[in-house]
Amino acid sequence: AIGRIYAPIELWGEHEVTEQMILDRQPTSQLQSMLKGWVAETRKYFVRGSDLIGMTPRWLSTDVKLFIGGGESILKAIEQQSYDVWTRRPIVSKFQKAWLLMRVLLLRK
């Protein structure tokens, strides 16, 4: 909506995506395929990043857990709307955010 494209150009060719397709903001099968791969790759980063939790002080590990949990919640929301982020934004509800916070705080080690 503000004229920025966040999808890495390296992904475009793999899925036959063009700049115009992104700018048109229509959930084509190519765009959804690209986003599905991007979500899977991002999830791997969160899994690898979770190793940091045990390497950081307790106060910082809470922030890392919240960051990873929030990111995973967004990825889940994207999946639940069939990888269509062009016609509506994925949203993590206030309830989901509160649940994440409670889980992280209650399970602190």
Secondary structure per residue as TSV (DSSP state, phi and psi in degrees):
chain	resnum	aa	ss	phi	psi
A	1	A	-	360.0	-25.7
A	2	I	-	-108.1	18.5
A	3	G	S	79.4	21.3
A	4	R	-	-114.7	144.6
A	5	I	-	-117.0	122.2
A	6	Y	-	-99.1	-15.0
A	7	A	S	-69.4	126.4
A	8	P	-	-60.0	134.0
A	9	I	H	-61.0	-24.7
A	10	E	H	-62.3	-28.0
A	11	L	H	-79.7	-23.6
A	12	W	H	-58.4	-51.5
A	13	G	H	-61.4	-39.9
A	14	E	H	-57.6	-30.8
A	15	H	T	-116.6	11.5
A	16	E	T	56.5	42.7
A	17	V	-	-96.1	139.9
A	18	T	-	-114.2	163.3
A	19	E	H	-59.3	-40.5
A	20	Q	H	-62.7	-37.0
A	21	M	H	-60.4	-41.9
A	22	I	H	-66.8	-44.4
A	23	L	H	-66.5	-29.1
A	24	D	H	-71.1	-18.7
A	25	R	T	55.6	40.3
A	26	Q	-	-112.8	134.4
A	27	P	-	-76.0	75.4
A	28	T	-	-73.4	163.0
A	29	S	H	-62.3	-33.3
A	30	Q	H	-65.9	-44.6
A	31	L	H	-65.9	-41.3
A	32	Q	H	-66.1	-38.8
A	33	S	H	-63.5	-42.9
A	34	M	H	-60.9	-45.7
A	35	L	H	-67.6	-36.4
A	36	K	H	-60.5	-44.1
A	37	G	H	-65.4	-39.2
A	38	W	H	-66.0	-40.7
A	39	V	H	-63.0	-44.9
A	40	A	H	-61.6	-42.8
A	41	E	H	-65.5	-41.7
A	42	T	H	-63.8	-40.0
A	43	R	H	-60.0	-37.6
A	44	K	H	-61.9	-38.2
A	45	Y	H	-64.6	-39.4
A	46	F	H	-65.3	-40.5
A	47	V	H	-62.3	-47.6
A	48	R	H	-64.2	-38.8
A	49	G	H	-66.7	-22.9
A	50	S	G	-65.8	-18.4
A	51	D	G	-61.8	-25.9
A	52	L	G	-65.2	-26.1
A	53	I	G	-56.7	-44.1
A	54	G	G	-77.9	-8.2
A	55	M	G	-103.7	1.0
A	56	T	S	-117.6	158.1
A	57	P	-	-61.2	157.7
A	58	R	H	-52.9	-45.4
A	59	W	H	-63.1	-34.9
A	60	L	H	-81.4	-33.4
A	61	S	H	-63.1	-30.8
A	62	T	H	-61.9	-44.2
A	63	D	H	-63.8	-41.3
A	64	V	H	-63.8	-44.1
A	65	K	H	-60.4	-42.3
A	66	L	H	-66.0	-41.0
A	67	F	H	-61.7	-48.4
A	68	I	H	-65.2	-45.3
A	69	G	H	-62.0	-40.9
A	70	G	H	-65.3	-42.4
A	71	G	H	-62.6	-43.8
A	72	E	H	-64.7	-33.8
A	73	S	H	-64.4	-40.3
A	74	I	H	-65.4	-43.5
A	75	L	H	-59.9	-41.7
A	76	K	H	-63.4	-41.2
A	77	A	H	-63.4	-38.8
A	78	I	H	-63.5	-45.2
A	79	E	H	-61.1	-43.1
A	80	Q	H	-64.7	-22.3
A	81	Q	T	-105.9	32.0
A	82	S	T	55.2	38.9
A	83	Y	T	59.5	32.0
A	84	D	-	-106.8	98.5
A	85	V	-	-106.6	7.5
A	86	W	S	-92.6	-32.9
A	87	T	S	-97.1	-18.4
A	88	R	S	-157.2	144.2
A	89	R	-	-76.1	141.2
A	90	P	-	-70.5	141.1
A	91	I	-	-130.1	137.8
A	92	V	-	-103.5	119.8
A	93	S	-	-69.3	163.3
A	94	K	H	-59.9	-38.7
A	95	F	H	-61.7	-46.5
A	96	Q	H	-61.9	-39.5
A	97	K	H	-64.3	-44.1
A	98	A	H	-64.3	-40.9
A	99	W	H	-62.2	-43.7
A	100	L	H	-60.5	-47.2
A	101	L	H	-61.0	-45.7
A	102	M	H	-62.0	-43.9
A	103	R	H	-60.9	-45.7
A	104	V	H	-64.8	-43.9
A	105	L	H	-69.5	-38.1
A	106	L	H	-73.6	-27.4
A	107	L	T	-100.6	15.7
A	108	R	-	-61.8	140.9
A	109	K	-	-122.6	360.0
